[in-house]
Amino acid sequence: MKKTILLLTTIVFGLSAMAKTEANEPIEITKAFEEAKKIEKSIKLTSFPARVYNIVDFGAKANTPEEPCHDAINEAILRCNQDGGGTVLIPKGTFYTGPITLKSNVNLHIEKDAVLKFDTDQSLYFPPVLTRWEGLDCYNARPLIYAYGETNIAITGKGIMDAQGDADHWWYMAAGRYKIDNGKPTQADGGRKRMLALGERGAPMHERIFTPEEAMRPQFVNLYRCTQVLIEDVTFLNSPFWTLHPLMCESLIVRGVTIENDGPNGDGCDPESCKNVLIENCIFNTGDDCIAIKSGRNNDGRKWNIPSENIIVRGCTMKNGHGGVVIGSEISGGYKGLYVEDCYMDSPNLDRVIRIKTSTCRGGTIEDIFVRNIKVGVCREAVLRINLKYESREECERGYIPTVRNVWMNNVTSGGSKYGVLLIGLDDSENIYDINVSNCQFNGVTHAGENITGLTRNVNIKDCKVKMAPKKDKKKKK
């Protein structure tokens, strides 16, 4: 059964039956953001001794691409860690490096006017390390910056970190659909297909070891099972794959970061099975989702059963991307507690503003999503899209029914899109429910204020305006 209140062009609905604050906001949203303040206060902050370790003192040389300086950087990090912590400084200049491993109580600080360029030679990032790739556990290429099980760590500074991904470096591998044969990329089934098959049959970890030839691109930053993490002010460019990938982390702040990454699967920030996270005042311009919250894919996600929870997104700017703030698709461990406010999103190449994507391969429950005070210039498809049929052709064991519930969106204005609200439910069960959209204005809509397929219940769209875009005149052929 589908219960909804339809949006009508340029008509304002009457007063909502939902309780409201004086600011015309449903009281449920007001209370939720009061809870978000408590979550923010619970985040444990980083703190470092005043000691500074300049990488130049450990042998790093600027402007020498033929001599990558990762040995010097990693030695400085290790010394800093062994001495009880401090700051490892990347000074002004351009430095070339291979993989970097962070250690506890170390702040990796890149100064203004400093550039750290990562070598694109795949051999530098092997042997592989324990990580996840698209939500599946594996040993794969070492991320460009990696940490496992560390606490009180940071990546800060006004400088630039450039992974140098482009059509000739990293990006040609495109989701593991290439192999490297005699040093040359060839169109073939790379490691991704094997990875998915291993995940489906629950293969042991000793079978999940990937080689350079299988073209499974590394993440830029992968922090695995870390606590008390700060990533602040740095500009990240041209990641091979996902840019920031905190995995099973707690007490994480991403603040003032700029991410420019136009590559395939070029997500901006993907917290996976993370708890108590603040992402604020960041700029995203990506080839895939800007922020994508995850909790594992299919069997691996269900095995660990670690949801992401309590993530605050505030004051961010989203440009290009498949979605502004996204949950999924690798979300089998579930998700609870998203608080998005005061963001600005605008690009004809931004597909959606708020996006939830899952399927009967994933299962899991996604709940308690609160969004308010978002300004959208234009987006390509929908302001809010919930899809329970994502990747319908995926080869997987099905029958794991996903649920999306208790979603609230208030005071969102958009200047152009196909739809305001787009919901794609299942055909045989009402697993999208308790969806509340209020006090929104969707302008320049080309298709419909809302489009709902499949089964849903208790979808409330109230006190909203829709203004259809002018229809283009069809010139008659002479």
Long-range contacts (C-beta under 8 A, 24 or more apart in sequence): 1-430, 1-455, 1-457, 2-452, 2-455, 2-456, 2-457, 2-459, 3-456, 3-457, 3-458, 3-459, 4-450, 4-452, 4-456, 4-459, 4-460, 4-461, 5-459, 5-460, 5-461, 5-462, 6-449, 6-450, 6-461, 7-420, 7-421, 7-442, 7-448, 7-449, 7-450, 7-461, 7-464, 7-466, 8-449, 8-466, 9-449, 9-466, 9-467, 9-468, 10-465, 10-466, 10-467, 10-468, 11-465, 12-463, 12-464, 12-465, 13-462, 13-463, 13-464, 14-463, 15-463, 16-438, 16-460, 16-462, 16-463, 17-462, 18-436, 18-438, 18-460, 18-462, 24-411, 24-439, 24-463, 25-372, 25-410, 25-411, 25-439, 26-408, 26-410, 26-436, 26-438, 28-370, 28-408, 28-436, 29-370, 29-372, 29-408, 29-410, 32-339, 32-368, 32-370, 32-408, 33-339, 33-341, 33-370, 33-372, 36-312, 36-339, 36-370, 39-276, 39-310, 39-312, 39-337, 39-339, 40-278, 40-312, 42-251, 42-276, 43-251, 43-252, 43-253, 43-276, 43-277, 43-278, 44-227, 44-228, 44-251, 45-228, 45-230, 45-251, 45-253, 46-107, 46-152, 46-153, 46-154, 46-228, 46-229, 46-230, 47-152, 48-85, 48-86, 48-87, 48-105, 48-106, 48-107, 48-152, 48-154, 49-84, 49-85, 49-86, 49-105, 50-86, 51-80, 51-83, 51-84, 51-85, 51-86, 51-87, 52-86, 52-87, 52-88, 52-89, 53-77, 53-79, 53-80, 53-86, 53-87, 53-88, 53-89, 54-89, 54-91, 55-88, 55-89, 55-90, 55-91, 55-95, 56-91, 60-95, 61-95, 62-93, 62-94, 62-95, 63-93, 63-94, 64-96, 65-96, 65-117, 65-119, 67-96, 68-96, 68-97, 68-98, 68-119, 68-124, 69-95, 69-96, 69-97, 70-97, 70-98, 70-99, 70-100, 70-124, 73-97, 73-100, 74-100, 74-101, 77-101, 77-102, 77-103, 77-106, 77-108, 78-103, 80-105, 80-106, 81-105, 81-106, 85-152, 90-114, 90-116, 90-157, 90-159, 98-124, 98-125, 99-124, 99-125, 99-142, 99-143, 99-144, 99-145, 99-146, 100-144, 100-145, 100-146, 101-145, 101-146, 101-147, 102-145, 102-146, 102-147, 102-150, 102-153, 102-155, 102-223, 103-147, 103-150, 103-153, 104-150, 104-151, 104-152, 104-153, 105-151, 105-152, 105-153, 106-153, 106-154, 107-153, 107-154, 107-155, 107-156, 107-230, 108-145, 108-153, 108-154, 108-155, 108-156, 109-154, 109-156, 109-157, 110-155, 110-156, 110-157, 110-158, 110-159, 110-160, 110-161, 110-234, 111-157, 111-158, 111-159, 112-157, 112-158, 112-159, 113-158, 113-159, 114-157, 114-159, 114-160, 115-159, 115-160, 115-161, 115-162, 116-159, 116-160, 116-161, 116-162, 117-162, 117-164, 118-144, 118-161, 118-162, 118-163, 118-164, 119-164, 120-163, 120-164, 120-165, 120-169, 120-170, 122-180, 122-212, 123-212, 125-218, 126-211, 126-212, 128-209, 128-210, 130-205, 130-224, 131-219, 131-222, 131-224, 131-247, 132-224, 132-245, 132-247, 132-272, 132-296, 132-300, 133-195, 133-210, 133-216, 134-192, 134-195, 134-297, 134-330, 135-272, 135-294, 135-295, 135-296, 135-297, 135-298, 135-300, 135-301, 135-330, 135-332, 136-195, 136-196, 136-198, 136-199, 136-208, 136-296, 136-297, 136-298, 136-300, 137-199, 137-205, 137-208, 137-300, 138-195, 138-198, 138-205, 138-208, 138-209, 138-210, 138-216, 139-205, 139-208, 139-209, 139-210, 140-191, 140-210, 140-216, 140-218, 141-210, 141-212, 141-216, 141-217, 141-218, 142-218, 143-218, 143-219, 143-220, 143-221, 143-222, 143-245, 144-218, 144-219, 144-220, 144-221, 144-239, 144-240, 145-220, 145-221, 145-222, 146-221, 146-222, 146-223, 146-224, 147-222, 147-223, 147-224, 147-226, 148-224, 148-225, 148-226, 149-224, 149-225, 149-226, 150-223, 150-226, 151-226, 151-227, 151-228, 152-227, 152-228, 153-223, 153-226, 153-228, 153-229, 153-230, 154-229, 154-230, 154-231, 154-232, 155-221, 155-230, 155-231, 155-232, 155-234, 156-230, 156-231, 156-232, 156-233, 156-234, 157-232, 157-233, 157-234, 158-233, 158-234, 159-234, 159-235, 160-234, 160-235, 160-237, 161-220, 161-234, 161-235, 161-236, 161-237, 162-237, 162-238, 163-220, 163-236, 163-237, 163-238, 163-239, 163-240, 164-238, 165-238, 165-239, 165-240, 165-261, 165-263, 165-266, 166-238, 166-263, 170-217, 170-240, 170-241, 170-263, 171-240, 171-263, 171-264, 173-215, 173-216, 173-217, 173-240, 174-264, 174-265, 175-264, 175-265, 176-214, 176-215, 176-216, 176-217, 177-215, 178-215, 179-213, 179-214, 179-215, 180-212, 180-213, 180-215, 181-213, 185-215, 190-214, 190-215, 190-216, 191-215, 191-216, 192-216, 196-395, 196-396, 199-297, 199-298, 199-299, 199-300, 200-298, 200-299, 200-395, 200-396, 200-397, 202-299, 202-303, 217-241, 217-265, 219-243, 219-245, 220-244, 220-245, 221-245, 222-246, 222-247, 223-247, 223-249, 224-248, 224-249, 225-249, 227-251, 229-253, 230-255, 231-255, 231-257, 232-256, 232-257, 233-257, 234-258, 235-259, 235-260, 236-260, 236-261, 237-261, 238-262, 238-263, 239-263, 239-266, 241-265, 241-266, 242-266, 242-267, 242-270, 243-267, 243-268, 243-269, 243-286, 244-268, 244-269, 244-270, 245-270, 245-272, 246-270, 246-271, 246-272, 246-274, 246-277, 247-272, 247-273, 247-274, 248-272, 248-273, 248-274, 248-306, 249-274, 249-275, 249-277, 250-274, 250-275, 250-276, 251-275, 251-276, 252-276, 252-277, 252-278, 253-277, 253-278, 253-279, 253-280, 254-278, 254-279, 254-280, 254-282, 255-279, 255-280, 255-281, 255-282, 256-280, 256-281, 256-282, 257-282, 257-283, 258-282, 258-283, 259-283, 259-284, 259-285, 259-286, 259-290, 260-285, 260-286, 261-285, 261-286, 261-287, 262-286, 262-287, 262-320, 263-287, 264-288, 267-292, 268-292, 268-321, 270-294, 271-308, 271-311, 272-296, 272-308, 272-330, 273-304, 273-306, 273-307, 273-308, 273-333, 274-308, 274-311, 275-308, 275-309, 275-310, 276-309, 276-310, 277-308, 277-310, 277-311, 277-312, 278-311, 278-312, 278-314, 279-311, 279-312, 279-313, 279-314, 279-316, 280-312, 280-313, 280-314, 280-315, 280-316, 281-314, 281-315, 281-316, 282-316, 282-317, 283-316, 283-317, 283-319, 284-316, 284-317, 284-318, 284-319, 284-321, 284-324, 285-319, 285-320, 285-321, 286-320, 286-321, 287-320, 287-321, 288-321, 288-322, 289-321, 289-322, 289-323, 289-326, 289-355, 290-316, 290-318, 290-321, 290-323, 290-324, 290-325, 290-326, 290-350, 291-316, 291-324, 291-325, 291-326, 292-323, 292-326, 292-327, 292-328, 293-325, 293-326, 293-327, 293-328, 293-331, 293-335, 293-338, 294-328, 294-329, 294-330, 294-331, 295-330, 295-331, 295-332, 295-333, 295-334, 295-335, 295-364, 296-330, 296-331, 296-332, 296-333, 297-329, 297-330, 297-332, 297-362, 298-332, 298-361, 298-362, 298-396, 298-397, 298-400, 299-332, 299-397, 300-332, 301-330, 301-331, 301-332, 301-333, 301-362, 301-364, 302-332, 302-333, 302-363, 302-364, 302-400, 304-333, 305-333, 305-334, 306-333, 307-333, 307-334, 307-335, 307-336, 307-364, 308-333, 308-334, 308-335, 308-336, 309-335, 309-336, 309-337, 310-336, 310-337, 311-337, 311-338, 311-339, 312-339, 312-340, 313-338, 313-339, 313-340, 313-341, 313-343, 314-339, 314-340, 314-341, 314-342, 314-343, 315-341, 315-342, 315-343, 316-343, 316-344, 317-343, 317-344, 317-345, 318-343, 318-344, 318-345, 318-346, 318-347, 318-350, 318-353, 319-345, 319-346, 319-347, 319-349, 319-350, 320-347, 320-349, 320-350, 321-347, 321-349, 321-350, 321-351, 322-351, 322-352, 322-355, 323-350, 323-351, 323-352, 323-353, 323-354, 323-355, 323-385, 324-350, 324-352, 324-353, 324-354, 324-355, 324-379, 325-353, 325-354, 325-355, 325-371, 326-352, 326-354, 326-355, 326-356, 326-357, 327-355, 327-356, 327-357, 327-358, 327-366, 327-369, 328-355, 328-356, 328-357, 328-358, 328-362, 328-366, 328-390, 329-357, 329-358, 329-359, 329-362, 329-390, 329-391, 330-362, 331-358, 331-362, 331-364, 331-366, 331-402, 332-362, 332-363, 332-364, 332-400, 333-364, 334-364, 334-365, 334-366, 335-364, 335-365, 335-366, 335-367, 336-365, 336-366, 336-367, 336-368, 337-368, 338-368, 338-369, 338-370, 338-371, 339-370, 340-370, 340-371, 340-372, 340-374, 341-371, 341-372, 341-373, 341-374, 342-373, 342-374, 343-374, 343-375, 344-374, 344-375, 344-376, 344-377, 345-374, 345-375, 345-376, 345-377, 345-379, 346-376, 346-377, 346-378, 346-379, 346-415, 347-377, 347-378, 347-379, 348-378, 348-379, 348-380, 349-380, 350-378, 350-379, 350-380, 351-379, 351-380, 351-381, 352-379, 352-380, 352-381, 352-382, 352-383, 352-384, 352-385, 353-379, 353-382, 353-383, 353-384, 353-412, 353-414, 354-383, 354-384, 354-385, 354-409, 355-385, 355-386, 355-387, 356-385, 356-386, 356-387, 356-404, 356-407, 357-385, 357-387, 357-390, 358-387, 358-388, 358-390, 358-402, 358-404, 359-388, 359-389, 359-390, 359-391, 359-392, 359-394, 359-398, 359-402, 360-388, 360-398, 360-399, 360-400, 360-401, 360-402, 360-426, 361-391, 361-394, 361-396, 361-397, 361-398, 361-400, 362-400, 362-402, 363-400, 363-401, 363-402, 364-400, 364-402, 364-403, 365-402, 365-403, 365-404, 365-405, 366-402, 366-403, 366-404, 366-405, 367-403, 367-404, 367-405, 367-406, 368-406, 369-406, 369-407, 369-408, 370-408, 371-408, 371-409, 371-410, 371-412, 372-408, 372-409, 372-410, 372-411, 372-412, 373-410, 373-411, 373-412, 374-411, 374-412, 374-413, 375-412, 375-413, 376-412, 376-413, 376-414, 376-415, 376-417, 377-414, 377-415, 377-416, 378-414, 378-415, 378-416, 378-417, 378-444, 379-414, 379-416, 379-417, 380-417, 380-418, 381-417, 381-418, 381-419, 381-422, 382-417, 382-418, 382-419, 382-420, 382-421, 382-422, 383-412, 383-414, 383-417, 383-419, 383-420, 383-421, 383-440, 383-442, 384-409, 384-420, 384-421, 384-422, 384-437, 385-419, 385-421, 385-422, 385-423, 385-424, 386-422, 386-423, 386-424, 386-432, 386-435, 387-422, 387-424, 388-424, 388-425, 388-426, 388-431, 388-432, 388-454, 389-424, 389-426, 389-454, 401-426, 401-429, 401-431, 402-431, 403-431, 404-431, 404-432, 404-433, 404-435, 405-432, 405-433, 405-434, 405-435, 406-434, 407-434, 407-435, 407-436, 408-436, 408-438, 409-436, 409-437, 409-438, 409-440, 410-437, 410-438, 410-439, 410-440, 411-438, 411-439, 411-440, 412-440, 412-441, 413-440, 413-441, 413-442, 413-443, 414-440, 414-441, 414-442, 414-443, 414-444, 415-443, 415-444, 416-443, 416-444, 416-445, 416-446, 416-469, 417-442, 417-444, 417-445, 417-446, 418-445, 418-446, 418-447, 418-448, 419-445, 419-447, 419-448, 419-449, 419-450, 419-451, 420-445, 420-448, 420-449, 420-450, 420-464, 420-466, 421-449, 421-450, 421-451, 421-452, 421-461, 422-450, 422-451, 422-452, 423-450, 423-451, 423-452, 423-453, 423-454, 423-456, 423-459, 424-453, 424-454, 425-452, 425-453, 425-454, 425-455, 425-456, 426-454, 426-455, 427-454, 427-455, 428-455, 429-455, 430-455, 430-456, 430-457, 431-455, 432-456, 432-457, 432-459, 433-457, 433-458, 433-459, 434-458, 435-459, 435-460, 436-460, 436-462, 437-461, 437-462, 437-464, 438-462, 438-463, 438-464, 439-463, 439-464, 440-464, 440-465, 441-465, 441-466, 441-467, 442-466, 442-467, 443-467, 444-469, 445-469
